[in-house]
Amino acid sequence: MSLHASKVFSSLILVLSISTNFRQVIGLLDEENYPRYLTAAVGDFIVFDCEIDFPQGYTIPYKLYWKRGEEIVYSWYNGQTTEAEEYVGRIHLLDKNISNSQYHPTIGRSYQHYGKASINLTSIRESDAGWYECKIMFPTRTPPYRNNGTWFHLTVSGGNLLAIPPINQTIQEGEEARFLCVVKDVTLIKLRWLKDGIPLSAYQDLSQRTIVENDGTLVISPTDMGDFGEYECEASNKVGDVQKAKAYLNVQYKAKVIYAPPELYFPHGRPAMLDCHYRANPPLTNLRWEKDGFLFDPYNVQGVFYRKNGSLYFSKVDETHGGSYTCTPYNDLGTQGSSPGMYVIVQKAPVFTLTPHNLYLRKLGERIEIPCDARDGDNGHRPIITWNKKQSSLPVGRYTINEGNLTITDVQEEDRGIYQCTATNKAATVTAETELLVENIPSSAPYNLSAVSSTNSVHLTWLSRRQMNVEYSVWYRKIETTGWTTYQVPTSRSLEATITNLEPGTEYEFMVLCKDDNGDGPFSKSVRIWTKTEAEHESNLYKGPAPIGYPVNVAVTPVDDGLKVTWDPPDFGMELFKTYIVRWHVTDEYMFGSAETPETSYLITNLTEGLEYDVEVLALSIDDQQAISEKIRILYPGFKSIRAISTVILGIIGGLVFLGVVFVAVYFVRKRFTQNSSQLLKK
């Protein structure tokens, strides 16, 4: 091949390569403008997803146009929108990360990303089918058009019954609401309306204010604030075909007070809440309080605070908080007026003048009277006194309440448990508890329940009269809630538990339930405790060490009479020292014993030989705070058995030595006798 032919061939190859690459690039550019094909049913909704390609990625002013064929059906510029007549109320511009739902924001739907020029077309009709184009123009840029624009083709399916579905509406209370629902053949198609999935006939008030016109249009007049919701038009024919379409009615109204009690009683010295019961759509924008005809601003009153819902919170009620209060709610539409006066009366809580003992013990068939009495804190009158039994009811036909005293006759096994005496006046309720034990029936209710809190946990300890075949569970709740949470204690031999994942600065209530072979027993008395706030936790970090340290260098030595425990005093806090407590128990078993001593040693006696014991020493301060040493585990050997075996062994050894001496003596005697016999024979 000549040099000239070779150059021509190389040039041809280069041209073909460039042409091929150019077509690939053009193809990639065209793919971005390929039309998107969408399908929706009559009455459904569809999202046209269109992104804006800003120059160099910077947002600049733009105009948005949506066309159907040559007609502009929707436009947007600088917050102003226009819609074609047949699309009014059915096209909505979507922002990024907005719900892909046609329904009201209160109806939950999944969220996904859409382009900034995306629109949502709702209440789709058959006439909506066709080609749509998204077009962007930049009025402050030359040229004004950029590579923006996307084509969509919408196919409308399933329109064999409905021609025009209803559309979403937002109206003000009292106005008339009309939902169109046009069917293709009124003579062959049956139509009915539902609200939130329930036939309108089931709503007594609403059904009296609605009519369905001959063409299927639903008319609600006048509207009420309770009419908001999802309305559904359901069309069906004789062959069983059914088609549905939904639309949402949003009823707006001025903020209004719906309830105001004429009198309220607040407990003196305790917290209280004054609520304003209102409704508002659009949402509340302001809430004004007045007291005795003057503006009441909680920011200028010590101990009174606004809640998020506008309620007034009194941290500690006193006499100055009494008076007549009114509240006036506002929203964007205004207000329907102030509430009637709510007169607050400050009253002291009841005070017990006679409380029951902590514990009562009775035999089967006996009679018991438990005293309880109280007086109002203000006037000395007796408040309402009632009795109840925790987790159960009072014995029917066997109890009476006379002047606050509870009397139970013919005591039975099921009467054991915790009883509560409650004194109530219009301001507050106070409660006193007692426990009834039935003799010969061991109570399984834990007692001496105590709690220590941190920011996120509470450590509980308790005692129990039952040690075998029992299970413990901790019940706890926030004070402001009614639901209880349970925690199963892993082992029945543990009389303590730590509840975690609690909220800081929150008051909790705790009870312990003991379950035995007979089922659930009574609960322990409840204990309330606040978890520490973060500020308290931080401040505690700088308060220095605990009042007293724990005993150090604890040593446990087996001796003939038991286990000898010795230790050294704590490294600090001895000026607050009260006494030492030595505790010991068999490993993996229930508590075995404890003893107090002021000394730094103690002899534990009466132990079972051959068992392992866990021993620990507590230092107790004068304010009863405890500091616990490390736990020592040790085996208590059988000294008596060892001594008996040693005696037997020594006896055996002594017997063997004696036999050896006798054997040697016999041997020498016999040898001497043999020698003498030989000499006599020689002679």
C-alpha positions as CSV (number, residue, x, y, z in Angstrom):
1,M,0.0,0.0,0.0
2,S,1.3,3.5,-0.9
3,L,2.0,6.2,1.6
4,H,-0.8,8.3,0.1
5,A,-3.4,5.5,0.3
6,S,-2.4,4.9,3.9
7,K,-3.0,8.5,4.9
8,V,-6.4,8.5,3.2
9,F,-7.4,5.4,5.0
10,S,-6.3,6.9,8.4
11,S,-8.3,10.0,7.8
12,L,-11.4,8.0,6.9
13,I,-11.1,6.1,10.2
14,L,-10.8,9.3,12.2
15,V,-13.9,10.9,10.5
16,L,-16.0,7.8,11.2
17,S,-14.8,7.7,14.9
18,I,-15.7,11.4,15.4
19,S,-19.1,10.9,13.7
20,T,-19.9,7.9,15.9
21,N,-18.9,9.8,19.1
22,F,-20.9,12.8,18.0
23,R,-24.0,10.7,17.5
24,Q,-23.6,9.1,21.0
25,V,-23.3,12.5,22.6
26,I,-26.4,13.8,20.8
27,G,-28.2,10.6,21.8
28,L,-27.3,11.2,25.4
29,L,-28.6,14.8,25.3
30,D,-31.8,13.6,23.6
31,E,-32.4,11.0,26.3
32,E,-32.9,13.7,28.8
33,N,-35.7,15.2,26.8
34,Y,-37.5,11.9,26.1
35,P,-41.2,12.1,27.0
36,R,-42.4,10.4,30.2
37,Y,-45.5,8.3,30.0
38,L,-47.9,8.4,33.0
39,T,-51.2,6.7,33.7
40,A,-53.9,7.5,36.3
41,A,-57.5,6.7,36.9
42,V,-60.5,9.1,36.9
43,G,-60.6,10.7,40.4
44,D,-57.0,9.8,41.1
45,F,-54.0,12.2,41.2
46,I,-50.7,12.3,39.4
47,V,-47.4,14.2,40.0
48,F,-45.5,15.7,37.0
49,D,-41.9,15.7,38.2
50,C,-39.9,18.6,36.6
51,E,-36.5,19.8,37.7
52,I,-35.1,23.3,37.0
53,D,-31.6,23.6,35.5
54,F,-30.3,26.9,36.9
55,P,-27.2,28.4,35.2
56,Q,-24.1,27.3,37.0
57,G,-26.3,25.9,39.8
58,Y,-27.3,29.3,41.3
59,T,-31.0,30.1,41.8
60,I,-32.1,33.1,39.8
61,P,-35.6,34.5,39.1
62,Y,-37.6,32.3,36.8
63,K,-41.1,31.9,35.2
64,L,-42.7,28.5,35.1
65,Y,-45.2,27.4,32.5
66,W,-47.1,24.2,32.2
67,K,-48.7,23.6,28.8
68,R,-51.2,21.1,27.5
69,G,-50.8,21.2,23.8
70,E,-50.6,24.9,23.0
71,E,-52.7,26.0,26.0
72,I,-51.0,27.2,29.2
73,V,-52.9,25.4,32.0
74,Y,-50.7,26.7,34.9
75,S,-48.1,29.4,35.4
76,W,-46.0,30.7,38.3
77,Y,-43.9,33.8,38.7
78,N,-42.6,35.4,41.9
79,G,-45.3,33.7,44.0
80,Q,-48.2,34.5,41.7
81,T,-50.1,31.7,40.0
82,T,-52.6,31.3,37.2
83,E,-54.7,28.3,36.3
84,A,-56.9,27.5,33.3
85,E,-60.6,27.4,34.1
86,E,-61.0,23.6,34.0
87,Y,-57.9,23.2,36.2
88,V,-58.8,25.6,39.0
89,G,-58.3,24.0,42.4
90,R,-56.8,20.9,40.8
91,I,-53.2,21.9,40.1
92,H,-50.7,22.6,43.0
93,L,-47.0,23.4,42.8
94,L,-44.8,21.1,44.9
95,D,-41.7,22.0,46.7
96,K,-38.8,19.7,47.3
97,N,-39.3,16.8,49.7
98,I,-43.1,17.4,49.7
99,S,-45.6,14.6,50.2
100,N,-46.8,12.9,47.0
101,S,-50.4,13.0,48.3
102,Q,-53.4,14.9,47.0
103,Y,-54.9,14.9,50.5
104,H,-54.9,17.3,53.4
105,P,-51.6,17.6,55.3
106,T,-53.1,15.9,58.3
107,I,-53.4,12.6,56.4
108,G,-50.0,10.9,56.5
109,R,-48.3,9.8,53.3
110,S,-44.8,8.8,52.5
111,Y,-42.4,11.6,51.3
112,Q,-40.0,11.7,48.4
113,H,-38.0,14.2,46.4
114,Y,-39.6,16.1,43.5
115,G,-38.1,18.8,41.3
116,K,-38.7,22.5,42.0
117,A,-41.1,22.9,39.0
118,S,-43.2,19.8,39.8
119,I,-47.0,20.0,40.0
120,N,-49.7,17.7,41.4
121,L,-52.8,17.3,39.3
122,T,-55.8,16.0,41.4
123,S,-59.3,14.8,40.7
124,I,-58.3,13.6,37.3
125,R,-60.9,13.6,34.5
126,E,-61.0,11.8,31.2
127,S,-60.5,15.1,29.4
128,D,-57.1,15.6,31.2
129,A,-55.5,12.9,28.9
130,G,-52.9,14.3,26.5
131,W,-49.4,15.9,26.2
132,Y,-48.1,18.2,28.9
133,E,-44.9,20.3,28.7
134,C,-42.9,21.8,31.6
135,K,-41.2,25.1,30.4
136,I,-38.8,27.4,32.4
137,M,-37.9,31.0,31.4
138,F,-35.3,33.2,33.0
139,P,-36.4,36.8,32.5
140,T,-33.2,38.4,33.8
141,R,-30.9,36.3,31.6
142,T,-30.0,36.4,27.9
143,P,-31.0,34.2,26.2
144,P,-34.0,33.7,28.5
145,Y,-34.4,30.0,27.7
146,R,-32.0,27.3,28.8
147,N,-32.0,23.5,28.3
148,N,-35.1,23.3,30.5
149,G,-38.4,21.6,29.7
150,T,-39.8,18.1,30.0
151,W,-42.6,16.4,28.0
152,F,-45.2,14.1,29.7
153,H,-48.0,12.1,28.2
154,L,-50.9,11.3,30.5
155,T,-53.3,8.4,29.9
156,V,-56.5,8.3,31.9
157,S,-57.9,4.8,32.5
158,G,-60.9,3.4,34.3
159,G,-63.3,6.1,33.4
160,N,-66.2,3.9,32.5
161,L,-68.6,5.3,35.1
162,L,-67.3,8.7,36.3
163,A,-66.8,11.6,34.0
164,I,-65.9,14.4,36.4
165,P,-64.7,13.6,40.0
166,P,-64.9,15.9,43.0
167,I,-62.0,18.3,43.8
168,N,-60.5,19.4,47.1
169,Q,-62.1,22.5,48.7
170,T,-61.2,25.0,51.4
171,I,-64.1,27.2,52.6
172,Q,-65.0,29.1,55.7
173,E,-67.5,27.9,58.3
174,G,-71.1,28.7,57.4
175,E,-70.5,28.8,53.6
176,E,-71.9,26.3,51.2
177,A,-69.7,23.4,50.0
178,R,-70.4,21.7,46.6
179,F,-68.7,18.5,45.4
180,L,-69.2,17.7,41.8
181,C,-69.4,14.1,40.8
182,V,-70.7,13.7,37.3
183,V,-71.5,10.3,36.0
184,K,-71.6,9.3,32.3
185,D,-75.2,7.9,32.4
186,V,-77.5,8.9,35.3
187,T,-80.1,6.4,34.3
188,L,-77.8,3.4,34.5
189,I,-75.5,4.3,37.3
190,K,-76.2,4.4,41.1
191,L,-74.3,7.0,43.2
192,R,-73.7,7.4,46.9
193,W,-71.5,9.6,49.1
194,L,-69.4,8.7,52.1
195,K,-67.4,10.7,54.6
196,D,-64.2,9.2,56.0
197,G,-65.3,5.8,54.7
198,I,-68.8,6.0,56.4
199,P,-72.1,6.6,54.6
200,L,-73.4,10.2,55.1
201,S,-76.7,8.8,56.4
202,A,-74.8,7.6,59.5
203,Y,-74.0,11.2,60.5
204,Q,-77.2,12.5,62.0
205,D,-76.3,16.2,62.1
206,L,-74.4,16.3,58.7
207,S,-77.1,14.3,56.9
208,Q,-79.6,17.0,57.8
209,R,-77.5,19.7,56.2
210,T,-76.7,17.8,52.9
211,I,-78.5,17.1,49.7
212,V,-77.5,15.2,46.6
213,E,-78.6,16.9,43.4
214,N,-79.8,15.0,40.3
215,D,-76.4,15.1,38.6
216,G,-74.8,13.6,41.7
217,T,-73.4,16.9,43.2
218,L,-73.1,16.9,47.0
219,V,-74.2,20.1,48.6
220,I,-73.4,20.9,52.3
221,S,-75.1,24.0,53.6
222,P,-74.3,25.5,56.0
223,T,-70.9,24.0,56.8
224,D,-69.7,23.4,60.3
225,M,-66.2,23.1,61.7
226,G,-66.8,19.4,62.3
227,D,-67.5,18.8,58.6
228,F,-63.8,18.7,57.6
229,G,-62.6,15.3,56.3
230,E,-62.4,13.1,53.2
231,Y,-65.5,12.8,51.0
232,E,-65.9,9.9,48.6
233,C,-68.1,9.6,45.6
234,E,-68.9,5.9,44.8
235,A,-70.6,5.0,41.5
236,S,-71.8,1.6,40.6
237,N,-73.9,0.0,37.8
238,K,-76.1,-3.1,37.5
239,V,-73.3,-5.4,36.3
240,G,-71.3,-4.8,39.5
241,D,-68.7,-2.3,38.3
242,V,-67.7,0.2,41.0
243,Q,-65.6,3.4,40.6
244,K,-64.6,5.8,43.4
245,A,-63.2,9.3,43.7
246,K,-62.2,11.2,46.8
247,A,-61.8,14.9,47.7
248,Y,-60.9,16.7,50.9
249,L,-63.0,19.4,52.6
250,N,-61.1,21.9,54.7
251,V,-63.4,24.1,56.8
252,Q,-61.7,27.2,58.2
253,Y,-63.1,29.3,61.0
254,K,-62.1,32.0,63.5
255,A,-60.5,30.8,66.7
256,K,-63.3,30.0,69.2
257,V,-63.7,28.9,72.9
258,I,-65.7,25.7,73.1
259,Y,-65.8,25.2,76.8
260,A,-65.2,27.2,80.0
261,P,-66.0,25.9,83.5
262,P,-67.6,28.6,85.7
263,E,-65.6,27.6,88.8
264,L,-62.3,26.0,89.4
265,Y,-60.7,25.1,92.8
266,F,-56.9,25.3,93.0
267,P,-55.0,23.6,95.9
268,H,-53.1,26.1,98.0
269,G,-49.3,25.5,98.0
270,R,-49.5,23.0,95.1
271,P,-49.2,23.3,91.3
272,A,-52.3,23.8,89.2
273,M,-53.2,24.3,85.5
274,L,-55.7,26.7,84.0
275,D,-56.7,25.6,80.4
276,C,-58.3,27.5,77.6
277,H,-60.4,25.0,75.6
278,Y,-60.4,26.4,72.1
279,R,-60.5,25.3,68.4
280,A,-58.8,27.1,65.6
281,N,-58.3,26.5,61.8
282,P,-56.0,28.0,60.6
283,P,-53.9,27.2,63.7
284,L,-53.7,29.5,66.8
285,T,-51.5,32.5,66.5
286,N,-52.1,34.2,69.8
287,L,-53.9,33.7,73.1
288,R,-54.8,36.5,75.5
289,W,-55.5,36.1,79.2
290,E,-57.3,38.5,81.4
291,K,-57.8,38.5,85.2
292,D,-60.6,40.5,86.9
293,G,-60.9,42.5,83.7
294,F,-57.2,43.4,83.3
295,L,-54.6,41.9,81.0
296,F,-52.8,39.0,82.7
297,D,-49.3,38.5,81.5
298,P,-47.5,35.5,83.1
299,Y,-44.1,36.9,82.2
300,N,-44.8,39.6,84.9
301,V,-46.2,37.3,87.5
302,Q,-43.8,35.1,89.6
303,G,-44.5,31.4,89.6
304,V,-46.9,31.5,86.6
305,F,-45.9,30.2,83.2
306,Y,-47.3,29.8,79.7
307,R,-47.6,26.2,78.3
308,K,-47.1,25.5,74.6
309,N,-50.9,25.2,74.1
310,G,-51.5,28.6,75.8
311,S,-52.6,27.2,79.3
312,L,-51.4,28.9,82.5
313,Y,-49.3,26.8,84.8
314,F,-49.1,27.8,88.5
315,S,-46.1,26.3,90.1
316,K,-47.3,27.0,93.7
317,V,-50.8,28.4,94.2
318,D,-51.4,31.1,96.7
319,E,-54.3,33.4,97.6
320,T,-53.3,36.1,95.0
321,H,-54.0,33.6,92.2
322,G,-57.8,33.6,93.0
323,G,-60.1,35.6,90.7
324,S,-62.0,35.6,87.5
325,Y,-60.0,34.6,84.3
326,T,-61.0,34.9,80.6
327,C,-59.1,33.7,77.6
328,T,-59.3,35.0,74.0
329,P,-57.8,32.8,71.2
330,Y,-56.8,34.3,67.8
331,N,-55.8,32.9,64.4
332,D,-55.3,34.4,60.9
333,L,-59.0,34.8,60.5
334,G,-59.5,36.5,63.9
335,T,-61.5,35.4,67.0
336,Q,-65.1,34.6,67.8
337,G,-64.7,36.3,71.2
338,S,-63.5,35.7,74.8
339,S,-64.5,32.8,77.0
340,P,-67.0,33.3,79.8
341,G,-65.4,34.1,83.1
342,M,-63.7,31.2,84.9
343,Y,-63.6,31.9,88.6
344,V,-60.6,30.4,90.4
345,I,-61.1,29.7,94.1
346,V,-57.9,28.9,96.1
347,Q,-58.6,26.2,98.8
348,K,-56.3,24.3,101.0
349,A,-55.9,20.6,100.6
350,P,-57.4,18.2,103.1
351,V,-55.3,17.4,106.2
352,F,-55.4,13.9,107.9
353,T,-56.3,14.1,111.6
354,L,-56.2,10.3,112.0
355,T,-54.3,7.9,109.8
356,P,-54.2,4.1,109.9
357,H,-51.2,2.1,111.0
358,N,-48.7,0.8,108.4
359,L,-49.7,-2.8,109.1
360,Y,-52.6,-4.8,110.5
361,L,-52.6,-8.5,111.3
362,R,-55.8,-10.5,111.7
363,K,-56.8,-14.2,111.7
364,L,-59.3,-15.8,109.4
365,G,-62.9,-14.9,110.4
366,E,-62.0,-12.0,112.6
367,R,-63.3,-8.4,112.4
368,I,-61.1,-5.4,111.8
369,E,-61.7,-1.7,112.0
370,I,-59.2,0.7,110.3
371,P,-59.4,4.3,111.4
372,C,-59.1,7.3,109.1
373,D,-60.3,10.9,109.4
374,A,-59.5,14.3,107.8
375,R,-60.5,17.9,107.9
376,D,-60.5,20.7,105.2
377,G,-57.5,23.0,105.6
378,D,-59.7,26.1,105.5
379,N,-62.9,25.6,107.4
380,G,-62.4,22.4,109.4
381,H,-65.2,20.6,107.7
382,R,-64.8,16.9,106.9
383,P,-63.9,16.3,103.2
384,I,-65.2,13.3,101.3
385,I,-63.5,10.2,102.6
386,T,-63.4,7.0,100.6
387,W,-61.6,3.7,100.8
388,N,-60.3,1.4,98.1
389,K,-58.1,-1.7,97.8
390,K,-55.1,-1.6,95.4
391,Q,-55.5,-3.9,92.3
392,S,-58.8,-5.2,93.7
393,S,-62.1,-4.2,95.2
394,L,-63.4,-4.0,98.8
395,P,-65.1,-7.3,99.9
396,V,-68.7,-7.0,98.8
397,G,-71.2,-7.4,101.6
398,R,-68.5,-7.5,104.3
399,Y,-67.4,-3.9,104.7
400,T,-68.8,-0.6,106.0
401,I,-67.4,2.9,106.1
402,N,-68.6,5.0,109.1
403,E,-67.2,8.5,109.7
404,G,-64.1,7.6,107.7
405,N,-63.4,4.3,109.4
406,L,-63.3,1.1,107.3
407,T,-64.7,-2.0,109.0
408,I,-64.3,-5.5,107.4
409,T,-66.1,-8.5,109.0
410,D,-65.3,-12.2,108.6
411,V,-61.8,-11.6,107.3
412,Q,-60.9,-14.0,104.4
413,E,-57.7,-14.9,102.7
414,E,-58.4,-12.7,99.7
415,D,-58.7,-9.6,102.0
416,R,-54.9,-9.3,102.4
417,G,-53.4,-6.4,100.5
418,I,-52.9,-2.7,100.4
419,Y,-55.8,-0.4,101.4
420,Q,-56.0,3.3,100.7
421,C,-57.9,6.0,102.6
422,T,-58.6,9.0,100.3
423,A,-59.7,12.4,101.5
424,T,-61.0,14.7,98.7
425,N,-62.2,18.3,98.5
426,K,-62.8,20.5,95.5
427,A,-59.2,21.5,95.3
428,A,-57.1,18.4,96.0
429,T,-56.9,14.7,97.0
430,V,-54.6,13.2,99.7
431,T,-54.1,9.5,100.4
432,A,-52.9,7.3,103.3
433,E,-52.1,3.6,102.9
434,T,-52.0,0.6,105.1
435,E,-51.5,-3.2,104.6
436,L,-53.7,-6.0,106.0
437,L,-52.0,-9.4,106.6
438,V,-54.1,-12.5,107.3
439,E,-52.4,-14.7,109.8
440,N,-51.2,-18.2,108.6
441,I,-51.2,-16.7,105.1
442,P,-47.6,-15.4,104.4
443,S,-47.8,-12.1,102.5
444,S,-45.8,-12.0,99.3
445,A,-45.9,-8.2,99.0
446,P,-42.4,-6.7,99.0
447,Y,-41.9,-4.0,101.6
448,N,-39.3,-1.4,102.6
449,L,-39.1,-0.3,99.0
450,S,-36.5,2.4,98.5
451,A,-35.1,4.2,95.5
452,V,-32.0,6.2,94.5
453,S,-32.0,8.2,91.3
454,S,-29.6,9.5,88.7
455,T,-30.3,11.5,85.5
456,N,-31.4,8.5,83.5
457,S,-32.0,5.6,85.9
458,V,-33.4,4.7,89.3
459,H,-32.0,1.9,91.5
460,L,-34.6,0.1,93.7
461,T,-34.1,-2.2,96.7
462,W,-36.7,-4.0,98.8
463,L,-37.3,-6.8,101.3
464,S,-39.6,-9.8,101.1
465,R,-41.1,-12.3,103.5
466,R,-41.0,-14.9,100.8
467,Q,-37.7,-16.3,99.5
468,M,-38.5,-19.4,97.5
469,N,-40.5,-20.0,94.4
470,V,-41.2,-16.3,93.8
471,E,-40.8,-13.9,90.9
472,Y,-40.4,-10.1,91.1
473,S,-41.4,-7.5,88.6
474,V,-41.1,-3.7,88.8
475,W,-44.0,-1.5,87.6
476,Y,-43.2,2.1,86.9
477,R,-44.7,5.1,85.1
478,K,-44.4,8.9,84.7
479,I,-46.6,10.7,87.1
480,E,-48.4,12.6,84.3
481,T,-49.2,9.4,82.5
482,T,-51.6,6.5,83.3
483,G,-50.0,3.6,81.5
484,W,-47.6,1.4,83.5
485,T,-44.3,-0.2,82.2
486,T,-43.1,-3.5,83.7
487,Y,-39.6,-4.8,84.1
488,Q,-39.1,-8.5,85.0
489,V,-36.3,-9.0,87.6
490,P,-34.0,-11.7,86.2
491,T,-33.7,-13.8,89.3
492,S,-36.0,-14.3,92.3
493,R,-33.0,-14.3,94.6
494,S,-32.3,-10.6,93.8
495,L,-34.0,-8.0,95.9
496,E,-32.8,-5.1,93.8
497,A,-33.2,-3.7,90.3
498,T,-32.1,-0.8,88.2
499,I,-34.5,0.8,85.8
500,T,-32.7,2.6,82.9
501,N,-33.6,4.8,79.9
502,L,-35.6,7.3,82.0
503,E,-36.0,11.0,81.3
504,P,-34.0,13.5,83.3
505,G,-35.9,15.8,85.7
506,T,-39.0,13.7,85.6
507,E,-41.1,12.3,88.5
508,Y,-41.7,8.6,88.4
509,E,-43.8,6.2,90.5
510,F,-42.5,2.6,91.3
511,M,-44.1,-0.5,92.7
512,V,-42.8,-4.1,93.0
513,L,-45.0,-7.1,92.4
514,C,-44.2,-10.6,93.8
515,K,-45.7,-13.6,92.1
516,D,-45.7,-17.0,93.8
517,D,-47.3,-20.4,93.1
518,N,-50.7,-19.0,93.8
519,G,-50.4,-16.3,91.2
520,D,-49.9,-12.5,91.5
521,G,-49.7,-11.3,95.0
522,P,-50.3,-7.7,96.2
523,F,-48.1,-4.8,95.2
524,S,-45.6,-3.2,97.5
525,K,-46.4,0.3,98.6
526,S,-45.5,2.7,95.8
527,V,-42.6,5.2,96.0
528,R,-42.2,8.4,94.0
529,I,-38.9,9.9,93.0
530,W,-37.6,12.5,90.6
531,T,-34.7,11.7,88.3
532,K,-31.9,14.3,88.5
533,T,-31.7,17.0,85.9
534,E,-28.6,17.6,83.9
535,A,-27.9,20.7,85.9
536,E,-28.1,18.7,89.2
537,H,-25.9,16.0,87.7
538,E,-23.3,18.6,86.6
539,S,-23.4,20.3,90.0
540,N,-23.0,17.0,91.8
541,L,-19.7,16.5,90.0
542,Y,-18.2,19.4,91.9
543,K,-19.7,18.7,95.4
544,G,-16.7,16.6,96.3
545,P,-16.6,13.0,97.6
546,A,-19.5,11.1,99.3
547,P,-20.1,11.8,103.0
548,I,-18.2,8.6,103.9
549,G,-15.9,6.2,102.1
550,Y,-16.2,2.5,102.0
551,P,-14.2,0.1,104.2
552,V,-10.8,-0.9,102.6
553,N,-8.5,-3.9,102.8
554,V,-11.3,-6.3,103.7
555,A,-10.0,-9.8,104.4
556,V,-11.9,-13.0,105.3
557,T,-10.1,-15.9,107.1
558,P,-11.6,-19.2,108.0
559,V,-11.1,-20.2,111.6
560,D,-12.4,-23.0,113.8
561,D,-15.5,-21.1,114.9
562,G,-16.4,-19.5,111.6
563,L,-15.2,-16.7,109.3
564,K,-13.0,-13.9,110.7
565,V,-13.7,-10.7,108.8
566,T,-11.2,-7.8,109.2
567,W,-11.0,-4.4,107.5
568,D,-9.5,-0.9,107.7
569,P,-11.6,2.2,108.2
570,P,-12.6,4.3,105.2
571,D,-10.2,6.8,103.7
572,F,-12.5,9.7,104.4
573,G,-15.7,10.7,106.2
574,M,-14.9,9.1,109.6
575,E,-16.2,12.3,111.3
576,L,-19.6,11.3,110.0
577,F,-19.2,7.6,110.9
578,K,-22.0,5.8,112.7
579,T,-21.4,2.0,112.5
580,Y,-20.3,-0.9,110.3
581,I,-22.6,-3.5,108.9
582,V,-21.2,-6.9,108.0
583,R,-23.4,-8.9,105.5
584,W,-23.0,-12.4,104.3
585,H,-25.0,-14.9,102.3
586,V,-24.5,-18.2,100.6
587,T,-23.4,-17.7,97.0
588,D,-26.3,-17.7,94.5
589,E,-28.8,-18.0,97.5
590,Y,-31.0,-15.6,99.3
591,M,-29.7,-13.3,102.2
592,F,-28.3,-15.3,105.1
593,G,-27.4,-12.7,107.7
594,S,-26.1,-9.3,108.8
595,A,-24.6,-7.8,111.9
596,E,-23.7,-4.3,113.2
597,T,-20.4,-3.6,114.9
598,P,-18.4,-0.5,115.7
599,E,-15.1,-2.5,115.5
600,T,-13.0,-3.2,112.5
601,S,-13.4,-7.0,112.8
602,Y,-16.2,-9.5,113.2
603,L,-16.5,-13.2,113.6
604,I,-19.3,-14.8,111.6
605,T,-20.4,-18.0,113.4
606,N,-23.0,-20.8,112.9
607,L,-22.0,-21.3,109.3
608,T,-22.6,-24.4,107.2
609,E,-19.5,-26.3,106.4
610,G,-18.5,-26.8,102.8
611,L,-20.4,-23.8,101.4
612,E,-19.2,-20.7,99.6
613,Y,-20.1,-17.3,101.2
614,D,-20.1,-13.8,99.8
615,V,-19.1,-11.3,102.5
616,E,-19.1,-7.5,102.3
617,V,-18.7,-4.6,104.8
618,L,-20.8,-1.4,104.8
619,A,-19.8,1.9,106.4
620,L,-23.0,3.7,107.6
621,S,-22.9,7.5,108.2
622,I,-24.9,9.4,110.7
623,D,-27.5,10.4,108.0
624,D,-27.8,6.7,107.1
625,Q,-25.9,6.9,103.8
626,Q,-24.1,3.7,103.0
627,A,-20.7,2.9,101.3
628,I,-20.2,-0.7,100.4
629,S,-16.8,-2.5,100.2
630,E,-15.9,-5.0,97.5
631,K,-17.5,-8.4,97.9
632,I,-15.3,-11.3,99.1
633,R,-16.2,-14.9,98.1
634,I,-14.7,-17.6,100.3
635,L,-15.2,-21.3,101.0
636,Y,-15.9,-22.2,104.6
637,P,-14.1,-25.6,105.2
638,G,-15.3,-28.4,107.5
639,F,-12.9,-28.0,110.5
640,K,-14.8,-30.6,112.6
641,S,-14.6,-33.1,109.8
642,I,-10.9,-32.4,109.4
643,R,-10.3,-32.8,113.1
644,A,-12.2,-36.1,113.1
645,I,-10.2,-37.4,110.2
646,S,-6.9,-36.3,111.8
647,T,-7.8,-38.2,115.0
648,V,-8.5,-41.3,113.0
649,I,-5.3,-41.0,111.0
650,L,-3.2,-40.4,114.2
651,G,-4.8,-43.5,115.8
652,I,-4.0,-45.6,112.8
653,I,-0.4,-44.3,112.7
654,G,0.0,-45.0,116.5
655,G,-1.3,-48.6,116.1
656,L,1.1,-49.2,113.2
657,V,4.1,-47.9,115.3
658,F,3.0,-50.1,118.2
659,L,2.9,-53.2,116.0
660,G,6.3,-52.3,114.5
661,V,7.8,-52.1,118.0
662,V,6.3,-55.4,119.0
663,F,7.6,-57.0,115.8
664,V,11.1,-55.8,116.4
665,A,11.0,-57.0,120.0
666,V,9.8,-60.4,119.0
667,Y,12.5,-60.6,116.3
668,F,15.4,-59.8,118.7
669,V,14.0,-62.1,121.4
670,R,13.7,-64.9,118.9
671,K,17.2,-64.3,117.5
672,R,18.7,-64.4,121.0
673,F,16.9,-67.5,121.8
674,T,18.2,-69.2,118.7
675,Q,21.8,-68.2,119.5
676,N,21.5,-69.7,123.0
677,S,20.0,-72.9,121.7
678,S,23.0,-73.4,119.2
679,Q,25.6,-72.9,122.0
680,L,23.8,-75.5,124.2
681,L,23.8,-78.0,121.4
682,K,27.6,-77.5,120.8
683,K,28.3,-78.2,124.4
